[in-house]
Amino acid sequence: MPSIVKTLRAAADPNRLRILLLLQEEELSVAELQEILVMGQSTISTHLSQLKRAGLAEDRRTGKSSLYRLSAEGSDSVVVGLLAQARRELPEAATDQADMRRVVKKRQDRMRAFFDSVAGRMGRDYVPGKSWKSLAEAFLRLMPPLTVADVGTGDGSFALLLAQSALRVVAVDSSEKMLEVGREQALRHGVANIDFRQGDMEELPVDSTAVDLVFFSQSLHHAAHPERALREAARILRPGGRIVVLDLARHRFEEARELYADEWLGFTESEIETMLIAAGFAAAQASIVDKESEGPQFQTLLAVAEKTRT
C-alpha cells in the first residue's frame, strides 16, 4: 500500500488527478498526455515525476520514449476509491476520457497504416520470426478438423494453410487492405472456408465460445494490451479449446518498432505463460522453437494452452 501522506499530497493537485485517471485506463506517453490535457511538456513531466515519487505511476521504455501507467501500488483499494470519487467530481474527467480514446485510436491508426502500406508484399518481404520451421512446429500440435480463429491474419497466408485441414477459419485483422489481399488469395486458390473479418484483436468480431482453436502467428507483439487480446481469445474459445501463440522471444532490436510497427519487443517464456494463465487458460507451456542465424538473430517463441472447462 502506498504512503497515505504521499498519496494525498500527490492527489492534492486536480491536474495530477486527471493524469492518474487517464493512466488508470491506458499507457500513455508524455506527448499523448500533452495532446489530451493541452498542457506543456515540462508541466506534464513534472506532474509525472511527482506521481512516480509518490509510488502512484511507473513507466517503461518503448523506443525513444516512455509509456506511463498506474503502478501496482496505484491500484490499491484506497487509491482506486479516491480516483472513483475524482472521476465523479472533476468536470474535465469525461472530456479527458473521450480525448484519450481519440489519441489511442490515432496510435492504432498509425500501426494500421503501416500494414496497409505493405499489404500484398508480406509473403515476399522479410518479417521477423515468420519461419517455416516454427510454423511446422505448430502444425505438429494441431488437432484434427476444427473451427479456427487466425488473429492478426495479415495477408491471409497462414489462414490459407490452416484452411487445408480446418472446418472453417475465421481470419481477423485490423487492416481492411490486408484482408482484401487475403480474400483475393483465397479466391485465386479456390479456398472457400475462410471468413475474413475486420476487427481489433482486443475486441474480436467473433461470438463467444464459437471456435475450437485460436492462433496468434507473429501478431501478439502488435497488441497494445497483449493480456486483453488473450482474454478475448479465451472468450471466443469453447471450453477445452486451445490457443497457440507463435511470437518473437524477448529481444533488444529497438528498430523493430519503426521497421515493423512492433508494440512489444517480444516476450519471455514466463511472461507468455503468466498472461495465458491470467486470461483463463490452463496447462500453459512456452518454449523457444527457432533462432535465426543472421542478426539480429530473432528467436521464435511457441506457446500452447487450453481453456479451462469450468
N, C-alpha and C positions, 0 to 999 in steps of 0.2 A: 504494500500500500504506500502511495507517495505521501510525503510530508504534508499534513493538512495546512500548515502555515505557508509552505511554498506554493501549494495548490491555490490557496485563497489569494495570495499575493499575485500569482500569475494570472488568476481569473479576474482580478480587480479591473483590468482594462477591457472594455467591450470589444475592441478590435482583436485582442488575443482570444477572446471567447469565440468570435466569428471564425478565426483561423482554426481553433480546436473543433468547432462544429463541422468545418469542411474536411479536416484531416480524419475525423471520425468516419467519414463516408468514403474517402478516396485518397490515394497517394498523389501528392501534387508537388510540382517544382515551384521555386520562387517566382519564376516568370508567369506560371499559371496562376499563382496566388495574386500576383500583381494585376493580372487581367481581370480576375474575378472581383477583387476588392478595390481596384482602382487606387492603389497606393504605390509609393515609390519603393524601389528595390531595397534601399537602406532601411526603410521603415519595416518592411516585411522581414528582412534578415534579422533586425534587432528583436522583433517580436518572437521569431522562431528560436533565436538564441536563448531568450528568457524562458521559453517553453521547454527547451531541451534541458536547461539548468534545473528547472522545476521537476524534471522527470516525466513530463506530460507528452513530449514529442520525441521522435527519433528520425533518423534519415538513413538512406542507403544510396551509394554511388550508382549512377547509371550514365555511362559515357562521360561527358564533360560536365554534367550537372548532378544534382542530388534530388531525390524524391523524399518528401517528408510525410509522415503518417503519425497517427496517435500511437503512443507507446503502449506496451503491455500494462505498465503502471497506470497509464491514462485510461485504461479500460476498467479500472477499479470501480466498484459499485458506487462509491461516493462521488467520483468524477462523472460517471455516467449520469447519475441523478442530477448533478449540477448542470451538465450540458442539456439534459432534457428540459430543465427549468429555463435555461438560457434560450433554447430553441423557441419556447413559448413567448418569452418576453422581449427578445431582441427584434426590433422592427425590420432589420435587414436580413434576418435569417432565411426567410423564404426566397427572397431575391438572390441571395448568395448561393443557395442550393440550385436554383434554376441556372444561374450563370456557371456554376461548377459543372453541371451536366453538359452545358454547351461547350465548355472548354475541353472536357474529356472526349466529347464527340469529335471535336476538331483533331485531337490526338489520334483517335481511331481512324478518322478520315485520311490522315497523312499516311498511316500504315496501309490502308486500303488502296490509296493512290499508288503506293509502291508496287503492290501486287497487280493492280490494273496495268501498270506500265510494262510489266514483264509477262503479262498474260500471253500464252501461246509460245513462249520461249523456255518455260520451266523444264520441259523434257530435254532440251538441248543445252541449257546453261547449267553451270555448276551450282549446286545447292548443298551447303554443308550438312553432313550427316545422312544424306539420302544415298545409301549404298545398297546394291543388290544383296550383299551378304546379310545385312541387317534385316532386310525385308524377308529373305529366305528363313532367317531365324524365327521371325514372327509367324510365318506360314506353318512352320512345324508345330506350332501351338494352337493352330486354329481347329475348331471343331467342325463337323460336317454341316451341310447347308443350313444357313442361319439368316436372320434378318440383321443386317449390319449397318451401323452408322459410321461413316468416314467423316470425322470432324476436322475442318480445315482442309478440305479436299483439294484446294488449289485448282489445277487444270484437269483434275479427274483421273490422272494416270493410275493412281493407286486404286481408285474406285473401280476402274476397268478390270484390274487384276482380281479384285475381290468378287466382282460380278460373275466371274467364271465358275465359282463354287457356291456363291451365296444365293439364297432365295430372292432377296431384294437388298439393294444398297441404298441407303439414304445419305446422299453426299451433300454436306453443308459447308458453305464458305461465305465470307462477308463480301467478297468481290463478285459482282454480277458479271464482269468481263471474264473472270476466271471460269465462272460457271458456264458462260457461253462457249468457251473453248472446250470445256468438258462435254457439254451436250453435243457439240459438233463431232468430237471424237467418238462418242457413244453411237451417234447416228452413222458415222462412217464405218464403224466396225460392226454394226448391226446388233448392238447391245441394248436390250430393251428393259432390263430390270434394275436400272439406276434412276432414282428420283433425286434430281438436283434441286436444292433449296437454298435460297439466300438467307443468311442469319448469322448472328454472333455466337461464338462458342460458349459464351457465358449466359446466353438466353436462346437455347436451341429451339428451332421451329419444329419440334418433334413431340408427339404426345408422350405422356408418362407411361412407363412400362411397355414401350412399343417395340423395342429391339432386343436381340439376344447378345449382341457383341458391339462394343464401341471401340473404334480405332482412332488414336491421335498419331498421325505419322508426320513427325517433324513440324508440328503445329502448336503444341502446348507452350513453347517458349515465345510465341507471339501473343499469348493471352495477357491482358493487363492484370488479371487476377486468376492464376492457374488453379487455385483451390476452388474458385467458383465454377470454372469450366469442368472440373472433376465432379463437383456436386451435381451439375447439370447432367453429366454422363450417368451418374448414379440414378438420377430421376427418370431418365428415358429407358433405363435397362429394366428388364424383367427380373424378379428375384432369382438369384442364381446365375444371372447373366455375367458376362466377363468384359473386362476392359483391357486393352493393350495400348501401351504408350511407347512409341519409338521417338526418342528425342536426343538432343545433344547432352552429353555429360558436361558438368561444370567446366568452363574454360575461361581464359583471360583475353580472348581476342576481341577487344573492345570495338574494333572496326565493324564487327558483325551488326552492330546497332544501326550503322549507316548503310552498310552494303546490302543487308538482307532484312532490314526493318525488324530486327530482333528486339523484343522487350526484355528478355532474360538471357543471360549468358549461360544457358544450360542449367542442369540440376544435378545434385549429387544423388546417389542411390538412396541414402537415408531420407533426403528431402522428398523424393517421389513417394517412397513407401509411407512416410508420415502423412503426406497430403491425401493419399489414397485411403488410408485408414480413417482419417478425419472426415472424408467425404462419404463414408459408409461402406467401404469395401473391406473384405477380409482376405487372408492368405496372400497379402501383397508381397511380391518378390521383384526385385530390380537388380540388374546386372549389366556390366559393360559387354557388348557383343561384337564391337568392331572398333578399330582405330586406324585412321588414315595415315598413310606413310609420309605424305608431304605436309609441310607446315600450312596452317597452324596445328596440324595433327588432331583434328576433331575426333572425339570418341562418341560412339553411339550407345545410348542407354536404352535397354528394353525392360519395361515393367509390365507385369501381368497381375491382375487381381480379380476377385469375384464379389459381386454384390451380395450382401447378406440376405438370407431368405426370410428373415423375420421382419 
